[in-house]
Amino acid sequence: MQPRSEEVDDLLLTELAALVTLPTPGAVDRWIGCYAHLPGRDALVLHPQSGVTVVTMTNGQGMTHGLSVAQGVIGTVLGRP
């Protein structure tokens, strides 16, 4: 997988500069995200061993829906409806 283009970062930084004043805006690191995908499910919740719960979003909306999923998972782990 190739790293993301500097051109994209430059466009974003130009737009950012139009909104806020920063000392020296720039990209520190670049990456391309790979999202988990599981058709028909928004989240995968696993219990690999007693006392351990693993959760991953499987629809690319982790930052958007993650907190509501976390609320439900934590409630389940704590035995709350």
KANOR-V876848 format. One record per residue. N is the residue number from 0. PHI is phi as a letter, one per 20 degrees, with the letter a starting at -180 (999 if undefined). PSI is psi in degrees with one decimal (* if undefined). BURIAL is I if it has 16 or more other ideal C-beta (glycine too) atoms within 10 Angstrom, else O. Layout:
N/PHI/PSI/BURIAL  N/PHI/PSI/BURIAL
//
This chain:
0/999/133.1/O  1/e/146.4/O  2/f/157.8/O  3/f/150.7/O  4/f/142.2/O  5/f/-27.0/O  6/g/-41.6/O  7/f/-45.8/O  8/f/-41.6/O  9/f/-40.4/O  10/f/-44.6/O  11/f/-42.0/O  12/f/-33.2/O  13/f/-44.2/O  14/f/-40.2/O  15/f/-43.3/O  16/f/-28.2/O  17/f/-18.8/O  18/e/-40.5/O  19/c/156.1/O  20/e/121.3/O  21/c/152.6/O  22/g/-64.4/O  23/b/85.2/O  24/f/143.7/O  25/a/164.9/O  26/e/128.6/O  27/e/-38.0/O  28/b/157.1/O  29/c/145.4/O  30/b/160.5/O  31/d/121.7/O  32/f/143.9/O  33/d/119.2/O  34/e/140.1/O  35/f/144.6/O  36/c/125.5/O  37/c/102.7/O  38/g/133.3/O  39/n/0.0/O  40/c/137.5/O  41/e/-27.2/O  42/b/146.6/I  43/d/120.8/O  44/d/120.8/O  45/c/152.8/O  46/c/80.9/O  47/f/-24.8/O  48/b/166.0/O  49/g/130.0/O  50/n/3.8/O  51/c/127.3/O  52/c/130.2/O  53/d/131.4/O  54/c/134.1/I  55/c/141.5/O  56/f/140.9/I  57/c/22.2/I  58/c/9.9/I  59/m/11.5/O  60/c/36.8/O  61/g/-44.7/I  62/f/-28.6/O  63/f/-45.4/O  64/d/-6.3/O  65/g/-41.3/O  66/f/-37.4/O  67/f/-36.4/O  68/f/-43.4/I  69/g/-42.0/O  70/g/-45.6/O  71/f/-42.3/O  72/f/-44.1/O  73/f/-41.4/O  74/f/-41.9/O  75/f/-45.4/O  76/f/-37.1/O  77/e/-0.4/O  78/m/25.7/O  79/d/145.4/O  80/f/*/O
//
